[in-house]
Amino acid sequence: MADGPTDPLAVAAAVAAASAGSYARIVATLIRVTGDWTLAEDCAQEASALALTRWPADGVPANPGGWLMTVARNRAIDVLRRASVEQRRLRELAVLTSTGAESGKAGDGEIVDDRLRLVFTCCHPALSPEARVALTLRTVCGVSTADIARAFLVTESAMTRRLTRAKARIAAAGIPYRVPTGPALAERLPGVLAVLYLLFTRGYDADGEPAFADEAIRLARLLDRLMPAQPEVAALLALFLLQHSRRDARRDRDGNLLTLDRQDRARWDHEAIVEGVGVLARVAADGPYALQARIAACHATAASAEATDWVAIAEAYDRLARRQPSPVVELNRAVAHGYAHGPAAGLALLAAARAGGALDGYPLAVAAEAELTARRGDRERAAALFRRAAEAHSGAARRALLDRAAALLPGP
C-alpha cells in the first residue's frame, strides 16, 4: 500500500533511489524473457517516468522497486502484444512477478540469476573490450549514455551508435543469455570480475548510490557459490565485504565524509569484517584482488588508526605494483609508504609515479600530495593543494577536501 500524497521533491528522490536500485534487475529480467535489449531498457525508463507523475498523487508505494517492475512488465506486454510476438514469450512475461524470476536453482544445479546472466552476456569475447565496458555501464550500472560518452571522450550520438552496434552484435552472433559452463566460464571470468568491481566502485564512491555496492556484493556471493575453487572470486567478495563494512561510519551527522582516522570504528559492520576475513582465509594465492583484500583487512582489523599495520600495507602494495602495475597503484603505494616510512619516502615515490605524466591533473594524486605534505609539516602548501584537489570534485568529496584545507589553517 502506498503512502498518501507526497511532496514532489521527496517523490523525485524516491523515484531516483528506486530506479537506481531496480534498474538492472528490471532490465535483466525483461531481456531474459523478451530477448530485446532496447525494449527492456525503454520499459524500465518509462516505468520511472510514470512514477514521477503517479507517485505525487498516489503516494510512494510500499515496495517501490516492485511497482517499477510491474509497470515495466505491463508495458512490455503491451508492446509485444501489439507487435504480435510469439505467444510463448507473451505468456511467460504475463505471469512474471517482481520476485519469481530473479533467482533460484536450475535442474542441473546452475545458479540462476538474471543480473548475473546479464553481466556474462555483456562480457562476451565477441564484443570489443570498449563495447563490453560501455554496455555494462549502461545496462548493469544504469549509467546514462551521456555520462558514458564523456568517460570515453566521444559524443553522445556516437556512444548511442556504439551501444546499438553492441546489442546488434549480441543478437546477430546468437550470444546466449546465460552463465556459461566449463572452459567458457573461466575464459569470461576476468571480465566479469572487472565488471563487479566497477559496479561496487560506483556504489562506494563518495556520492555514489549504495544500492550498486549491495548489488555487487550479492552478485559476488552468487559467483563464489558458482566457482568456489576460484581464489580471485573469493578475494573479490572479501574485498567488497571489508570495504563496505565502513559504510555507516563514512559520514558525520551532516553528511560530510570522514577519513579512516576520524571514523567511529564501533559503527563499522563487524559481522561483515568477520565474514570478509573468513572468506579471505580461503585464498592462498596473491592475485590482484587478493592483495587488495589483504590491504583492506589490515585497515578493517586495526583497533585504531594508530594501530594500523602500515608496513604490511606498504609491502602488499609493493607486490601489487609488481603484479598489476598502474599509475593508481603507484599512487596508493606512495601513500602507504608515506605512513609506513615517513612522508618524505611517500613524496619521493609519488614524484617517481608522476614522472611519466600519467597522474597529471589527477585530483587524487593532488590530494595524496596534500596529505603527505601536511604530515611533513608544510601546512600552508598542503592547504593550497587540498583546495586545488577540491576544484575537480563536487558534493561530499569537495566538502571533505575543503574542510581538510580549512583545518590546516585555522583562523585567528
N, C-alpha and C positions, 0 to 999 in steps of 0.2 A: 504494500500500500504506500502511496506517495504522501509526502508532507503537503501542507497547504501551499497557497500561492507564495512565491519566494522572490526576494529582491533580485533584479536582473543580473547584477554583478555577482551575487552569490551563485546564481544559476550558471552563469558563464564559467565560473571557476569549477563548479561541479561537473559540467559537461566536459571541460578540458581534462579534469582528473580522470573521469570515467573513460573518455576516449583514449587517453594515454595508456590506461591500464588494460583496456579491452581491445584496442585496435588490432594488434597482432593475432589475438585469439579469434576474433570475428573473421578477419581476412583469411587466416589459415583454414578455418573450418569451412568457409564458403568456397575456397579454392579446391579443397579436397572433394567437395560434393559436386560443384559445378564444372570444375576444370577450367574456369575462366578467371584469370587474374584481374583483368580490368573490371569485370562485373563485381568481383569480390571487393575490390578497393572502392569502387563507386558506391556500392551499397553501404559500406562501413562509413564513408564520408557523409552520405545522405542521412544516415541514422543520426549522426552527430548534429547535422544541420537542423533536422526535425526536432531534436531535443531542445535546441535553443529557442524554438518557437512554442513548443508544448509545455516545457517544464515551468516557465514563469507563471502560467495559469494553473497547471495541474499539480505543481509541486515536484520536487526531486523524488524519483521512485526509491523504494527501499533497497532495490538491487539495480543501481544504475547500469552496470555492465550487462546484466541480463536483459534490461529494457532495450539497450542498444543492439544486442544480439537478436532479439525478437524482431525489432523493426528492420534490421538489415536482412534477416532471413525472409521476412514477408516481402520486402522489396525485391529480393532475388526471385522469389516465387512468381511475383507479378511479371518480371521481365522474362523469365523463362517461359511462362505460360503464353505471353504474347508472341514469343519467338518460336513457339511450338517445338521446344526442345524435347528430346526423347522422354517418355513418360517415366522411365525408371529413375532418372535423376530427379525429376519433379517430385515423385513420390518420396524419395529418400530425403529430399530437402524439406518437404512439407511436415515430416514427422521429427525433424531435427529440433532438439531443445538446447538451451544455453549451456547445459552441463553434460548431456548424454553423449555427445560426440567428441568430447575433449580428450579423454584418456581412458586407458584400460589395458587389457591383455588380449592379444590375438591368439588364435588357436595354436599357433606354432611357438608361442612364448615371446614373440616380438613385442616390445614396448610400444604401445600406440599412443601417439600424441600429435595432434595436427601441427602444433607450432614447431615441434622437433622435425617433423617431416618437411615443413616449410624451410627450416634452416638448411637441411641437407639438400633440398632442391635448389636453393639459392647458391649453394656452394658446389654445384656440379661442375666437373672439369671441362665440360663442353662450353662453358661460359668463360669469357676472359676474366682475369683477376679483377680488373676495374669494374666489369659488369657485375661480378659476384658481390663486391662491396656495395656498389650503388643499389643493387636490387635488395640486398639485406637491409641497408639503411632505410629504404623506402617501405619495404613490406614487413620486415620483422620489427624494426625500431620505430617505424611511423614518422621518420624524418621527412619534412616537406621536400618536394622536388627542388624548390628554390634554394633551400639550405644545402642540399646535396650538390647542386650546381656550383654554389660558392666554394664548397670544400674542394671540388675538382677543378675550379677555375675555368668553368665553361658557362655558357648562357643557359638559362632555364629551358629554353626550347631545345637546345642541343641535348641537355640531360633527359628531357622528356623523350626525345627520339632514341636515346641510348637505352632507356628503361624499356621502351616499347620493343626495340630490337631484341633485348634480352628475353622478354616474355615470349616473343615470337619464336626465338630460338628454342626455348623450352618446349613449345608446342610442336614445332617442326621436327625437332630431334626425338620427339616422343619420350622426353625425360620423365621417368616415373615419379609420381608424387608419393615418395615413401622413404623410410630409413633403409639404406642398403644393408646387405649382409656380406660376410666373407671378406675377401681382399678389398672389395669396393668400399667397405666401411672404414678400414684402416687408411685407404687412399684419401678419403674425403675428410678424415679426422682433423688434420691441422687447420684446414679452412673453417671447419665448424667451431673448433676451439677459439679461433680468432674472432669469429662472429659473436660467440657468447661473451668473450672478453670485451668486445665493442659494446654489446648490449649492457653489460654490467657497468662499464665506464659511463655510459650515457645516463644511467640512473644514479651513479655515485658522485658525479661531478657536483660542484658547489651549487649550481642552480638546476641540477638535473631532476628528473622525475623518479622518485624512489621505486615506483612500480616496475621500472625497467630492471633495476638491480634485483628485486624479488623474482622477477621472471627469469633472469639469467641463472639465479641460484636454483630455481625449480627445474629448469632445463638441464643444468649441470648434474643435478641429482638423477634425473632420468638417464642421462648419458652414462653416468657412473654405474647405474644398475645394468645398463646395456653392455658396457665394456669394463667390467670390474678389474680386468688384468692390465688395463692401460694406465701407467703411472701418471701421465700428464693430465688425464681426465680427473683422477682423484686430486692431483695437485691443484688444478684449476678450481675445483669445488672447495678445497681447503682455503685457497686464496680468497675466494668470494666470501666464505663464512667469516674468516678472520677480519677482512676489511669491513664488511657490513656490520660486524659486531659493534662498531663505534657509531652507528647511525644516529642513535638518540642523544649522543653526547657531543655531536659536532657543532651544535649551535647553542647560543645562550638564549635567555628568555625573549630577547628582542630579535631573534633570528639571525644574529651575527655569527659568522664562522669562528670556531675555536681551534687553534692549533693543538697538536697532540699534547704538548706540555701543559696546556691550560684546561684540558678536558677532565671532567669528573669521572674517574675510572669506575666508580661504583655504578654509573649509569650504562656502562658497557654491557652488552649481552654476553654474559659469561657462559651460558649454555652453548651459544654459538662458538665461543672460543674453545671450549672443551671439545665440541664436535669437530671443529676445524683442526685442532691439534691431533685428535684421534685419526681423522682421515689422512692427515699428512704423515702420520706414523707408518702408514701402509706404503709410503713412497720411498724407495731406496735410492732411485736414480736422481741425478741433479740436472733435470731438464730445465728449460727457461721458466716454466710456470712453477716448478718445484722450488727453484731458487727464490722466486718472488714470494711464494708462500712461506718459505723459511724466514725471509725478512719480515713479513707480516706477523709471523708467530713471535719473533723477538719483540716486536712492539706490543703485541696483544698480551703476552705473558709477563711483561715487566710490571713490577708492583708500583713503580712510579716512573716519571720521565727520567729522573736522575739514575734510576737503576737499569735503564735500557742498555743492552749489550751492544754498543755501537761498534766495537771491534769485530764481533761476529757479523754484524750487518755489513760493515765495510768489506770483510772477506767474502761474503756472499755476493756483493756487487762486483768484486774482482772476478769471481768465477762467472757471473752473469755476463760481464763485459767480454770475457773470452768466448762464451758460448753463443751469445747473441749481441754482438757489438752494434751500438746505435748511439747517436748523439744524446738521446734522452737517458739511456742507461749510464752514459758517461757523466751526465749532469747529476743524476742521483748518486752515482759513485762519489763524485766530488763532495756532495753534501755529507754523505756518510763518513768519508774520511775527515771532513771538517769537524765532525763531532767526535770521531774516534781518536784523531791525532792532532787536533787543533785547527783553528780557522785558516792559518797560513797554508797548511797542507791542502785543505779543501780548495782554497782560492787558486793554488798552483795547478791542481787538477782541472779546475774549471777553466782556467786560462788555456790549458792544453786542449780541452774539449772544444773550445771556441776557435782554435787556430784555423780550422778548415772552413769556418764561416757558416757551418750548419746550424748553429744556435743564434745567429744574428737576428735580432729583433724578437727572439722567442721570450715571451713575458716571464715564463717560469725560470728561465736562466737569469733574468734580471732580478727576480725575487730571491733566487738562491744566492746570488752575489750580495744582495742586500742583507740577507740573514747572516752570511759569513762575515761580511764587513762589520755588522753590528757586534758580532761576537768578538771581533778583533779590537773593538773599542772606538771605531770611527763612526760615531752616531750620526753626525751631520751628513756624511756621504751616504750612509745606509738609509737614512730617511729619504734622501733625494731619489735613491734607487727604488725604494718601495713605492714612492709616488709615481715614478716612471712605469713601473710594472703595473700599477693600478690603471693607467691610461688604456691598457689593452683589455681590460675586464669590465664587467658590469655586475650589477646585483650584489649578492653576498660576497663574492670574491673581491670585488672592487672595494667594498666597505672594509673588509678584513685587512687589505693591504694599506689603505689609508689610515686605519686605526693603528696599525703597526708603526707607520711613519710618525703619527702624532705622539705615540707613546715614547718614541726615542727622543723627541724634542719638546718636552712639556713646557707650557707657558710659564711666565713668572708667577 
